[in-house]
Amino acid sequence: MGRAVIPVKILKAFGEWKPGDMVLMEDWKAKELFESGIVEIIDEVEKIIIELDKAIGDEKDNRPLVDIDETLYDRAEFYIYYLNRILENPQYLSPEALKAYLAKLSNLKSKYDDLKRIRFNKILKAVMLRPNSLEILSRLAPKERELYLKMSKIRISWLGEE
């Protein structure tokens, strides 16, 4: 998990929180408390899918990389984890709910993979044309920055531009 903030509902008293409180917490903490039965994750899958759709549209409409929300990948990954956890026990879901969760998971994964693929191709082109560019770095999510910098280093070394 990364640096995303996830909305949760407190189910059992924990620290200063009491049952029924709605709070935002880091994804790693939300995961641990969800696994422990202390919180319920507030489902924002549809919101993430809309954000992914918008980012995909922005990328398709623009030639250079566009700015991206630094937590979008982490939030998408969190909700993929969340849906997978729900689907681990399908016997507790109605047939309609099971179908809805499966559709959400499929859609979320598809959009997430599409965005990563589109941006990866643009990052490759950016490395070829402009390695180690601060302007490019400023448009990337943390995981993309790491990828861009590593590939830039390899490119510069390979071409003997050090």
Buried (B, 14 or more C-beta within 10 A) or exposed (E): BBEBBBBBBBBEEBEEBEEEBEBEBBBBBBBBBBEEEBBEBBBBBEEBBEBBBEBBEBBEEEEEBBEBEBBBBBBBBBBBBBBEEBBEEEEEBEEEEBEEBBEBBEBBBEBBEBBBEBBEEBBBEBBEEBBEBEEBBEBBBEBBBEBBBEBBBEBBEEEEEE
